[in-house]
Amino acid sequence: MKSAAKVGLLVVVFLVLVLGSFSFLGRSLFPRHQKQFFVLMHDAGGVAQGSRVLMAGVEIGSVKRIGLQDPHTARLTLEIHQDINIPQGSSAELPGALIGLGESVLTIVVPADATKSTPGLPDGATLPGLKGSPLESVFPDSGKELYGRLNGTLEGVQKLLADQKLQKDIRQLLESSNETMKQTQLTLTRFVALSDRANAILAQNQGGIQGLVKATRGAIEQVQYTASTLAGFVKEGKLQRGTTEILNHAVAIENQASSLLGKLNQIAGDPALKQNISSTVQNIADTTKEGPGLAADAKKASAGIAEIIEKAKPLPDNLNTVATKASQLEDRLNALLDKVNGVKAPSTEGLKNLSVEMDLFRETNPGYWRTDLEGRLPFSGGFAVLGIYDAFESDRITAEIGHYFSKGLDYRYGVYASKPALGVDYSLTPRLSLRGDLWNINSPELDARLRYDFGGEIVGWLGVDRIGSGTAPTIGVGIRR
């Protein structure tokens, strides 16, 4: 009897809490009368029963039913709050997304000139529907401005290519460049011929030049020897005694010099050498005529090389900076690897306490079946909750961290149904517990449910969902492993 009285008292307290929550949020326990509208769309992919309906970012109702108008058109039934006025000329838009994660909502788009005095659509009216472009989340105005700029750029390029004057100037520039290349090649050819002739002259007179060099080397050696000998005589006081020897050396030097002059005269009078020298002089004169142009080109090339060298000066410092930063990055990576190697792999013992639960709920407003998947993993001082709200439909994420407040009472915080949330779990008896979830900051909603463990991994649920926003008494059953 005492246990029954205790359970009855807790149920009364729970009902008082539910009614108090309704009163605090200014909502009615029983769903209020709703207006009904219809939306026709060629593609309703992504929207589900129970999806929210927004106007100017504010929730004004939900999608009650989805069906087919004909093989090419989907028909959506909307339930809109009684006090909401949808201006005439409005349409319904389902935003597109590149990645199909998160909640899909249906947005009522009103005309830009609509005001409070604009007549509203009558109850039961049909709105045209369309699906937004996925590019709206990446580019403003669905990329139309970007497309316009690209088209303008392409048109400008086409006009530039069609300019006859530009084509003529480019053609003249190419012809001038070809002529310059021809002149350059001709100059190089003449230079190569001049070089070949000079090599031929050197080859023809190689013997005479080598003899001349040898004789000159000998004369220089004799002069050096004489100078050193004279210096020795002066130092030792033997100048007078060595006068005869010095004179003899002088005579020998005179004879060698006479021989050298004879050889030079012989080379200078060689007719073949004179002819080669004349040809060489003529080639140099021809090359000199084209010298100004070559000099101008060489000046430009020198200026370009100087500019390249000037810009290349900072490269060593930049390379040193890059090398220093690479060395620092390597040191950081090594330190990080040392830390990672020092971390022990997590033990798999904790996974033995992992519990997984799948619950099937029936919401009465609107009539909708919802499947929730949730896993709970204990850790030191608390637990982690990870799951999916409304799996296989809107696929909203649940990820919370929980802590034990006292025996039988714990609290959770994190993300519930892809919204910031705060939750509480309280065990009334070993089989009966109370769960509350307060979520959605912009439009606060409270879920309050009783959970009963039937045993054999079967649980039951009874409560009220979305207290304060489309209140829906809910009943459900689940499997826990």
C-alpha positions, 0 to 999 in steps of 0.5 A: 500500500505504501508503494502504491501511495508513493507511485500515486503521489509521484504521478500527481506531482508529475501532472502538476509539473506538466500543467505548470510547464504549460502555464509557464510557457503560456501554452494550452494543454489541448491543441488549439484550432488550426487553419488548413492550407495546401501546397502543390510542389513538383518535388517535395523531397526532404520534407516530412510529416511534422516538419515545421512551417516558418514565415519570416523565420518564425514558426507558424505551424507544421506539415500535417500530411504529404500525398500525391495530387497527380503523378507529377505533383506532390500535395502538402497539407499544412496546419497553421496557427489560427491567429496567423494571416498569410498574405495573398500572393505568398508561396511556399519554398523548401530550401535546398541543401548540398548536404542532406543533414539536419532538419528540413523546414518549409518557408512561406515567402510573402510578396515584397510589398506585403503589409499588415493591411494586405488581405490574407488567404482564406482557410483551405487555400492552395499555395504554389510551392517550389524547391530552392537551389542548393547554391543559395547556401553557397552563393548569394542570389543562387549564383546569378550575380556570379553567372552574370559576371562570367557572362560579361567577362566572356562577352568582353573577351569575344569583343576583344578577339573580334577587334580587327585593329587588334588583330592587325597590330598583333599580326604586324608585331609577329611579322616584325618579330620574325624579321628581327629573328632573321636579322639576329640569325644572320648576324650570328651566322656572320659571327660564326664565320668570322670566328672560323676564319680567325681560328683558321688564321691561328692554325695556319700561323701556329708554328711561327707564333710558337717560335716567336713565343719561344724566342721571346721567352728565351730573351726574357730569361737571358735578361733576367739572368743578366740582371741577377748576375749583375746584382750579385757582382755589385753586392760582392764587389766583383763588378770589374772582374765580371765585366768581360762576362757581362759584355759577352752576355750582352753580345749574345742578347743582341744576337738573339734580339736580331734573330727575333726581329728577323723572324717578325719581319718574315711573319709580317711579310707573309702574303697569306697572312696579309690576305687573312688579315684583310678578310678579317678586317672586312668582316669586322667592318660588316659586323660594325654596321649592325653593331648599334642594333646589337648593342641596343638589344644587348643593353635591353638584355643586360637591363633585364638580367640586372632586374632579375638579379636584383629580384633574386637577391631576397631569395636566399633570405626567403629560403633560409626563412622557409628552412627555419620554419620547416625545421620548427614545424618538424620539431613540433611534429616530433613533439606531437608524435612523442605525446601521441606515442605516450598516450595509452589506447583506451580500454575496451572494458568501458564498452561493455557497459554501453546500452543502446535503445530504439523507441517508436513513438506515436504523436497525436498532433499531427498523427505521426510515427517517430523513431528515436535511436539512442546510445548511453556510455558510462564513464568516470563521473558521468555518461555520454549520450549519442543518438538520432532523433526521428531516424530515417526521416529528418535524422536530427542529431542528439549528443549530450554529456550527463552527470549524476546529481544524486542517487536516482537523479542525473542531468544532461546538457548538449544537443537534442534533436539538433538543438541546444538542450538541457535534460533531467532523468529521475528514477521514481522506482526501479522500473518507473522513471521520469524524463524531461527535455527542454530544447530549442532556444529560439522557440522553447519546447519541453518533452516530459515522459514517463518510462516503464521497464516491462522487463525482457528488454521492453520499455514503454513511454507515456507523456507529452512532447513539444509542450509550448509549440504544437503540444502532442500527447505521445505514447511509445514502446522501445527495445533496450539492449 
